[in-house]
Amino acid sequence: MKEDVKMKVEDFDFYLPEELIAQTPLEDRTASRLMIVDRKTGEVEHSQFKYIVDELQKGDCLVLNNTRVMPARLFGEKKDTGAHIEVLLLKQGNDDEWETLVKPAKRVKVGTEISFGDGLLKATCIGELEHGGRLFKFSYDGIFYEILDQLGEMPLPPYIHEKLDDQERYQTVYSKEIGSAAAPTAGLHFTNEILEQIKEKGVEVVFITLHVGLGTFRPVSVDSIENHDMHSEFYSVSEEAAEIINRTKANGGKVIAVGTTSTRTLETVAHKNNGEIRAEQGWTNIFIYPGFEYKAIDGLITNFHLPKSTLVMLVSALTTREIILNAYNKAVEEKYRFFSFGDAMFIRPDRSQS
């Protein structure tokens, strides 16, 4: 489905009342509502997430991102003044060096030393980056991630203002590979029970990894879409995952991605390898918007995203902008819950060619 790529960011705007932004997760992960949108026709149905099993067929492949969110928000004090500093870990560099976001950034210059947890963890600023970013060299005794578990807090998105009582509710039940600054939120709806039901139906369930960066939440600051620079994120696809996905496609099954992160990973690999999925790892800054030709996935389970965001553009590219904006307007009318802790959308694949 090709569309004119000379699009404006404003083309992906829609009205969203603030009260529809979900602030807390539902007690039951599967209790969210599910909007089903036909990829080909745009027809909209309303359901509940627990019935997602009915939408998948024997021979399909469900692809999930098994990244685990780091408790990446740290609160420390400047060594010389005792001033309170907030540090958000973004991306690990060499050894114990980390790219971070800092508040207030103006108080942190190269050479600034910060102490966390009464000196359990220390950091020295060794570089200044864009957008309030700082490069830190950390020092500690023991294992870094164990210390981070003790001192860090979960980095909830900026539009969530409520405190999260259970930190695990911002992790998927299958999270494994630690490294994300944000959760792959489409996966938050799944339970182990639902995954078992899906497997029992004859659907292959495979895991890939993409570590989500905070660029996910960064607004698009240009007018024309093609002028936007995407952030880079680390991904990894195993031999087993690649083999199962390729076999699914060869046998006429549908590949269903859970979330935009799984989508970006699969499309990155497929576009490098003429549509084939291969075992590899690396960094991707792929930007998917209408006009993009999908090579890997046929359907998508995703949440409802921010107006004018790159995520709305990615979802629109799988069908059309008009179909997605129509669906979003219906979601607002029907008072669906939006964003990380909100309801889900399933873009149903076209099975007429199966």
PLY file of the C-alpha trace (Angstrom):
ply
format ascii 1.0
element vertex 354
property float x
property float y
property float z
element edge 353
property int vertex1
property int vertex2
end_header
0.00 0.00 0.00
1.81 3.05 -1.20
0.99 6.59 -0.16
2.57 9.91 -1.01
5.53 10.15 1.34
5.63 13.94 1.25
3.56 14.15 4.39
3.48 16.65 7.21
3.63 15.75 10.86
0.29 17.56 11.23
-1.26 14.89 9.00
-1.04 12.51 11.95
-2.73 14.72 14.53
-5.99 13.81 16.24
-7.99 15.09 19.19
-7.19 13.26 22.44
-8.85 14.29 25.73
-6.33 14.12 28.56
-8.66 12.00 30.70
-8.23 9.10 28.24
-4.52 8.77 29.09
-4.36 5.71 31.35
-2.45 6.50 34.54
-2.44 3.07 36.15
-2.48 -0.51 34.83
-5.57 -2.67 35.18
-5.36 -5.34 37.87
-5.89 -8.06 35.25
-3.49 -7.67 32.33
-5.96 -9.26 29.91
-8.92 -7.07 30.93
-7.99 -4.30 28.49
-10.26 -3.61 25.58
-9.16 -4.65 22.10
-9.98 -2.78 18.93
-9.66 -4.98 15.85
-8.92 -3.14 12.60
-8.92 -5.00 9.30
-5.67 -4.15 7.51
-7.28 -4.27 4.07
-10.78 -2.81 4.57
-10.35 -0.69 7.71
-13.43 -2.29 9.26
-13.44 -1.81 13.05
-14.61 -4.30 15.68
-14.63 -3.94 19.47
-13.53 -6.80 21.70
-11.47 -7.59 24.81
-7.82 -8.56 24.88
-8.50 -12.00 26.36
-10.06 -12.92 23.00
-6.86 -12.21 21.05
-6.37 -15.99 20.91
-9.38 -16.21 18.57
-7.69 -13.83 16.12
-4.63 -16.03 15.63
-4.60 -19.16 13.47
-2.65 -22.39 13.45
0.52 -21.83 11.45
0.85 -18.17 12.43
3.87 -16.81 14.30
3.62 -14.35 17.19
6.79 -12.28 17.72
7.42 -10.64 21.10
10.18 -8.37 22.42
11.71 -9.89 25.55
13.63 -6.80 26.66
13.48 -5.91 30.35
13.26 -2.33 31.63
16.09 -1.13 33.83
15.23 0.74 37.04
17.10 3.49 35.24
16.09 6.61 37.19
18.64 7.51 39.88
18.55 10.28 42.47
21.88 11.52 43.77
23.78 14.45 45.24
26.62 16.54 43.90
29.79 15.83 45.83
30.78 19.47 46.30
27.42 21.15 47.03
24.98 18.39 48.02
22.57 19.60 45.31
19.98 17.00 44.28
20.48 15.61 40.77
18.27 13.21 38.82
20.01 10.91 36.32
18.24 8.72 33.77
20.36 5.97 32.21
19.85 5.67 28.45
22.59 3.71 26.74
25.72 1.93 27.92
28.98 2.75 26.19
32.45 1.43 26.93
32.82 -0.39 30.24
31.04 1.66 32.92
30.26 4.66 30.73
26.60 5.60 30.21
24.76 8.15 28.13
22.17 9.77 30.38
19.63 12.53 30.73
20.17 14.81 33.70
17.95 17.22 35.64
18.88 20.01 36.23
21.45 19.67 33.44
22.87 23.15 33.96
24.29 22.07 37.32
26.28 19.20 35.84
29.47 20.09 33.97
32.38 17.92 32.89
34.17 16.88 36.08
31.06 16.97 38.28
30.92 14.05 40.71
27.60 12.61 41.91
26.98 10.13 44.72
24.01 7.76 44.89
22.86 5.75 47.89
25.43 7.18 50.33
28.28 6.38 47.99
27.17 2.89 47.01
27.34 4.17 43.43
29.36 7.11 42.15
29.49 8.86 38.80
31.76 11.43 37.18
30.58 13.51 34.22
33.04 13.03 31.35
31.10 14.63 28.51
28.16 16.86 27.57
25.61 15.66 25.00
22.58 17.20 23.28
19.16 17.78 24.90
20.45 17.88 28.48
22.39 14.67 28.01
25.55 13.82 29.89
28.12 11.04 29.60
29.04 9.53 32.97
31.73 7.13 34.16
30.38 5.06 37.07
32.35 3.46 39.89
31.11 0.90 42.44
31.94 -2.31 44.27
30.00 -5.39 43.22
27.63 -5.96 40.30
26.23 -2.84 38.60
22.73 -4.16 37.87
22.30 -5.46 41.44
23.16 -2.00 42.75
20.79 -0.47 40.21
18.00 -2.73 41.51
18.61 -1.36 45.00
18.86 2.34 44.13
17.00 2.88 40.86
13.35 3.61 40.11
11.31 2.58 37.07
11.43 5.34 34.41
7.73 5.75 33.66
6.81 7.82 30.59
6.35 11.58 31.11
2.58 11.43 30.61
2.10 9.06 33.58
1.79 11.03 36.81
0.61 8.31 39.21
3.11 6.31 41.24
3.38 2.65 40.24
2.76 0.38 43.24
4.12 -2.78 41.62
7.22 -2.23 39.48
6.60 -5.53 37.65
3.46 -4.07 36.07
5.77 -2.03 33.84
7.46 -5.26 32.70
6.09 -7.91 30.38
5.66 -11.35 31.97
8.29 -12.65 29.54
10.86 -9.86 30.04
14.37 -11.29 30.19
17.13 -9.23 28.56
17.75 -6.14 30.69
18.55 -2.93 28.85
15.46 -0.81 28.10
14.67 2.69 29.30
10.98 2.07 28.56
8.69 -0.95 28.29
7.50 -2.51 25.01
3.99 -1.75 26.19
1.92 -3.79 23.72
3.29 -6.84 25.51
1.94 -5.73 28.90
-1.46 -7.26 28.02
-0.15 -10.83 27.84
-0.16 -13.37 30.65
1.59 -16.73 30.72
-1.86 -18.36 30.50
-2.75 -16.54 27.27
0.64 -17.39 25.76
0.02 -21.06 26.56
-3.42 -20.91 24.91
-1.83 -19.38 21.82
0.79 -22.15 21.63
-1.85 -24.84 22.14
-3.66 -23.45 19.10
-0.63 -24.23 16.94
0.79 -20.71 16.80
4.56 -20.37 17.07
5.66 -17.92 19.80
9.15 -16.47 19.34
11.16 -13.83 21.14
13.48 -11.18 19.77
15.12 -8.28 21.60
15.08 -4.54 21.05
16.15 -2.28 23.90
13.75 0.65 23.91
15.29 4.12 24.19
13.62 7.29 25.39
13.64 8.59 21.83
10.35 6.70 21.65
8.76 9.57 23.60
10.61 12.41 21.91
8.21 14.59 19.89
8.80 15.08 16.18
10.16 18.62 15.94
10.20 19.04 12.15
7.30 19.85 9.84
8.01 17.30 7.10
8.22 13.65 8.13
11.20 12.79 5.93
13.33 15.40 7.77
12.98 13.61 11.12
16.02 11.76 12.50
15.17 8.59 14.40
17.07 7.51 17.51
19.12 4.29 17.39
18.22 1.23 19.43
20.03 -2.09 19.91
18.36 -5.25 18.57
19.11 -8.95 18.48
17.51 -11.84 16.57
18.46 -15.45 17.36
18.97 -18.32 14.90
15.88 -20.06 16.31
13.65 -16.99 15.93
14.85 -16.35 12.37
14.29 -19.97 11.36
10.73 -20.09 12.76
9.69 -16.76 11.20
11.06 -17.72 7.77
9.36 -21.12 7.96
6.05 -19.47 8.89
6.21 -17.21 5.85
7.26 -20.03 3.54
4.27 -22.10 4.71
1.79 -19.27 4.17
1.30 -18.40 7.84
1.03 -14.84 9.09
3.71 -13.09 11.14
2.10 -11.04 13.91
4.36 -8.55 15.68
3.61 -7.55 19.25
4.46 -3.88 19.45
6.25 -1.31 17.35
9.62 -2.41 18.77
9.24 -5.96 17.44
8.07 -4.44 14.17
11.09 -2.17 13.83
13.45 -5.05 14.55
11.90 -7.44 12.02
11.62 -4.82 9.29
15.21 -3.71 9.86
16.47 -7.25 9.35
14.11 -8.05 6.47
15.05 -4.90 4.54
18.75 -5.72 4.88
18.24 -9.27 3.62
15.71 -9.06 0.76
12.78 -9.99 2.96
14.50 -12.84 4.77
14.96 -12.85 8.56
18.48 -13.71 9.62
20.13 -14.12 12.99
21.97 -10.90 13.73
22.35 -8.03 16.15
23.12 -4.36 15.75
21.67 -0.88 15.96
18.64 0.35 14.07
17.28 3.83 13.40
14.68 2.65 10.90
11.85 5.15 10.40
8.59 3.62 9.20
5.87 5.86 7.79
3.32 5.64 4.95
5.03 4.72 1.72
7.15 2.12 3.52
6.90 -1.41 2.12
6.50 -3.98 4.88
8.51 -7.14 4.18
8.39 -9.05 7.47
5.10 -8.64 9.32
1.49 -9.19 8.30
-0.35 -8.07 11.42
0.34 -6.00 14.52
-0.77 -5.87 18.14
-0.11 -2.41 19.52
-1.35 0.19 21.98
-2.86 3.59 21.17
-0.14 6.18 20.64
0.50 9.91 20.93
-0.85 12.28 18.29
1.79 13.22 15.67
4.18 10.54 16.97
6.45 8.29 14.92
4.51 5.35 16.35
1.22 6.51 14.79
3.12 6.89 11.51
4.48 3.33 11.76
1.02 1.90 12.42
-0.47 3.94 9.56
2.12 2.50 7.17
0.81 -1.02 7.75
-2.57 -0.03 6.33
-3.37 3.64 5.50
-3.31 6.91 7.40
-7.05 7.33 6.83
-7.87 3.90 8.26
-5.78 4.47 11.37
-7.02 8.00 12.05
-10.60 6.76 11.63
-9.88 3.99 14.14
-8.30 6.46 16.58
-11.29 8.78 16.33
-13.56 5.82 17.11
-11.32 4.95 20.07
-11.78 8.47 21.43
-15.55 8.29 20.90
-15.70 4.92 22.68
-13.40 6.16 25.47
-10.61 3.64 24.98
-7.66 4.08 27.35
-4.51 5.41 25.65
-0.72 4.94 25.87
1.42 2.62 27.99
-1.20 1.33 30.43
-4.06 1.69 27.97
-6.05 -0.58 25.67
-4.85 -2.48 22.62
-5.37 -2.48 18.86
-4.96 -5.47 16.57
-4.38 -4.77 12.90
-5.76 -7.98 11.47
-3.77 -9.37 8.54
-5.27 -9.87 5.11
-5.87 -13.63 4.89
-7.45 -13.57 1.44
-4.10 -14.52 -0.11
-3.25 -17.28 2.39
0 1
1 2
2 3
3 4
4 5
5 6
6 7
7 8
8 9
9 10
10 11
11 12
12 13
13 14
14 15
15 16
16 17
17 18
18 19
19 20
20 21
21 22
22 23
23 24
24 25
25 26
26 27
27 28
28 29
29 30
30 31
31 32
32 33
33 34
34 35
35 36
36 37
37 38
38 39
39 40
40 41
41 42
42 43
43 44
44 45
45 46
46 47
47 48
48 49
49 50
50 51
51 52
52 53
53 54
54 55
55 56
56 57
57 58
58 59
59 60
60 61
61 62
62 63
63 64
64 65
65 66
66 67
67 68
68 69
69 70
70 71
71 72
72 73
73 74
74 75
75 76
76 77
77 78
78 79
79 80
80 81
81 82
82 83
83 84
84 85
85 86
86 87
87 88
88 89
89 90
90 91
91 92
92 93
93 94
94 95
95 96
96 97
97 98
98 99
99 100
100 101
101 102
102 103
103 104
104 105
105 106
106 107
107 108
108 109
109 110
110 111
111 112
112 113
113 114
114 115
115 116
116 117
117 118
118 119
119 120
120 121
121 122
122 123
123 124
124 125
125 126
126 127
127 128
128 129
129 130
130 131
131 132
132 133
133 134
134 135
135 136
136 137
137 138
138 139
139 140
140 141
141 142
142 143
143 144
144 145
145 146
146 147
147 148
148 149
149 150
150 151
151 152
152 153
153 154
154 155
155 156
156 157
157 158
158 159
159 160
160 161
161 162
162 163
163 164
164 165
165 166
166 167
167 168
168 169
169 170
170 171
171 172
172 173
173 174
174 175
175 176
176 177
177 178
178 179
179 180
180 181
181 182
182 183
183 184
184 185
185 186
186 187
187 188
188 189
189 190
190 191
191 192
192 193
193 194
194 195
195 196
196 197
197 198
198 199
199 200
200 201
201 202
202 203
203 204
204 205
205 206
206 207
207 208
208 209
209 210
210 211
211 212
212 213
213 214
214 215
215 216
216 217
217 218
218 219
219 220
220 221
221 222
222 223
223 224
224 225
225 226
226 227
227 228
228 229
229 230
230 231
231 232
232 233
233 234
234 235
235 236
236 237
237 238
238 239
239 240
240 241
241 242
242 243
243 244
244 245
245 246
246 247
247 248
248 249
249 250
250 251
251 252
252 253
253 254
254 255
255 256
256 257
257 258
258 259
259 260
260 261
261 262
262 263
263 264
264 265
265 266
266 267
267 268
268 269
269 270
270 271
271 272
272 273
273 274
274 275
275 276
276 277
277 278
278 279
279 280
280 281
281 282
282 283
283 284
284 285
285 286
286 287
287 288
288 289
289 290
290 291
291 292
292 293
293 294
294 295
295 296
296 297
297 298
298 299
299 300
300 301
301 302
302 303
303 304
304 305
305 306
306 307
307 308
308 309
309 310
310 311
311 312
312 313
313 314
314 315
315 316
316 317
317 318
318 319
319 320
320 321
321 322
322 323
323 324
324 325
325 326
326 327
327 328
328 329
329 330
330 331
331 332
332 333
333 334
334 335
335 336
336 337
337 338
338 339
339 340
340 341
341 342
342 343
343 344
344 345
345 346
346 347
347 348
348 349
349 350
350 351
351 352
352 353
